[in-house]
Every structure is written in structure tokens, then in C-alpha cells.
Amino acid sequence: MEILNPLLKPLDVAEILGIKLSTVYKYSMSGRLPTVKINGSLRFRQDQLRDFINEHSSECITATG
């Protein structure tokens, strides 16, 4: 039997992304950030959060001299 990764709470996501909690809720409500609703509480799957980070990250280009 495969053990599921624990779901993240909105505060966890805010800390991971370095954004305000209100922004997490805004992204969730707009559909920008995928969520799971359990008994009315928002939760976030770790794999979907990882995908969100990868999709919204820009590569850092450094100049070499």
C-alpha cells in the first residue's frame, strides 16, 4: 500500500512560497493554485505545489566575465 504525502495547510504554502496568507487564498479562489477541499478546509497537494513552483519559476542568468 502506498503511503500518501501529507496535505499542506494554507499557512504552510504561504511560508514555502514566501507570500502572504491572503495571496494563497486569492490564488486558490482564482484557480491559479490547485487545492483540495476537505470538510470545507483548503489543503494543497505537495506534488501540485511543486509543479506550481516549477511553472512559475524563472531561471536566474548570471553574467560571467
Secondary structure, 3 states (H helix, E strand, C coil): CCCCCCCECHHHHHHHHCCCHHHHHHHHHHCCCCCEEECCEEEECHHHHHHHHHHCCCCCCCCCC
